[in-house]
Amino acid sequence: MACGVQAVGPVSSTVPPEVVERIRRSRRYPRPTQFDYLHVKRLVEDLAAAIAGLGDVRDVLDVYCGTRPYEDLFPAGAKVVGLDVDRPGYGYGVADVLTNEFLPFADESFDALMCTQAFHYIMEPEPAIAEIRRVLRPGGAVLITVPVVWEYDRENPEHHYTEPLLRRLFEGWDELRVVESGGWGVSWAAVTATLLQHLEESAAARRALRPLARPLFAAAYLAVNGVGIALEAVARRFVRGRLRLPMNLLLMARRPT
């Protein structure tokens, strides 16, 4: 029986299909002129590698699916069900299931479950993980990504996770791995470019600056992402010790058989 765990996230308006497609492309095929290019690029690369290692999966659940940008990473024969929050004015209109109940599905319904950049909005992770385990078949895989370095909304509660905490939450699962998706350079680029993106929004709101805003800031994002790539290479070569600053964390685990 599904519990009443709900996700609390930012509310957005339902958007036109062409805008949904543009957002989906930016999540799946980021460009160097995007403010979040390195963040998204590393996330896609690590997701692709994790999904490729799942083997043959038939039934997949995408929890809080957004624009559903990563479905093509699964095998061609996989059936992906998109679940999102049922709330007026929220979402992109592409989910298969809209609900405020967490995982209203029968036991052992899926071979894999994916939740990208949304698990940190779930206020009670332990019962949510119990529900994830319930709807997965024995040996079924869970893929969860969470941001580590990212801005937050003071009006919306959320958790920030570290690798040890994620491992503790999924203790007892098989094949448990946590991957750092992007390091010091990616995190620096994301923070810097996000600040620039807010400045771009302010500039675009002024009629006189609007024609120049996009090309100027696109060039700025390109430069920041280039520096971020260089910093990432330097950090990998020279930074040692236990301290970490990943952009995101990717958890992979299997329900025990």
Rosetta blueprint (number, residue, H / E / L):
1 M L
2 A L
3 C L
4 G L
5 V L
6 Q L
7 A E
8 V L
9 G L
10 P L
11 V L
12 S L
13 S L
14 T L
15 V L
16 P L
17 P H
18 E H
19 V H
20 V H
21 E H
22 R H
23 I H
24 R H
25 R H
26 S H
27 R H
28 R H
29 Y L
30 P L
31 R L
32 P L
33 T L
34 Q L
35 F L
36 D L
37 Y H
38 L H
39 H H
40 V H
41 K H
42 R H
43 L H
44 V H
45 E H
46 D H
47 L H
48 A H
49 A H
50 A H
51 I H
52 A H
53 G L
54 L L
55 G L
56 D L
57 V L
58 R L
59 D E
60 V E
61 L E
62 D E
63 V E
64 Y L
65 C L
66 G L
67 T L
68 R L
69 P L
70 Y L
71 E H
72 D H
73 L H
74 F L
75 P L
76 A L
77 G L
78 A L
79 K E
80 V E
81 V E
82 G E
83 L E
84 D E
85 V E
86 D L
87 R L
88 P L
89 G L
90 Y L
91 G L
92 Y L
93 G L
94 V L
95 A L
96 D L
97 V E
98 L E
99 T E
100 N L
101 E L
102 F L
103 L L
104 P L
105 F L
106 A L
107 D L
108 E L
109 S L
110 F E
111 D E
112 A E
113 L E
114 M E
115 C E
116 T E
117 Q L
118 A L
119 F H
120 H H
121 Y H
122 I E
123 M L
124 E L
125 P H
126 E H
127 P H
128 A H
129 I H
130 A H
131 E H
132 I H
133 R H
134 R H
135 V H
136 L E
137 R E
138 P E
139 G E
140 G E
141 A E
142 V E
143 L E
144 I E
145 T E
146 V E
147 P E
148 V L
149 V L
150 W L
151 E L
152 Y L
153 D L
154 R L
155 E L
156 N L
157 P L
158 E L
159 H L
160 H L
161 Y L
162 T L
163 E H
164 P H
165 L H
166 L H
167 R H
168 R H
169 L H
170 F L
171 E L
172 G L
173 W L
174 D E
175 E E
176 L E
177 R E
178 V E
179 V E
180 E E
181 S E
182 G L
183 G L
184 W H
185 G H
186 V H
187 S H
188 W H
189 A H
190 A H
191 V H
192 T H
193 A H
194 T H
195 L H
196 L H
197 Q H
198 H H
199 L H
200 E H
201 E H
202 S H
203 A H
204 A H
205 A L
206 R L
207 R L
208 A L
209 L L
210 R H
211 P H
212 L H
213 A H
214 R H
215 P H
216 L H
217 F H
218 A H
219 A H
220 A H
221 Y H
222 L H
223 A H
224 V H
225 N H
226 G H
227 V H
228 G H
229 I H
230 A H
231 L H
232 E H
233 A H
234 V H
235 A H
236 R H
237 R H
238 F H
239 V L
240 R L
241 G L
242 R L
243 L L
244 R L
245 L L
246 P L
247 M L
248 N E
249 L E
250 L E
251 L E
252 M E
253 A E
254 R E
255 R L
256 P L
257 T L
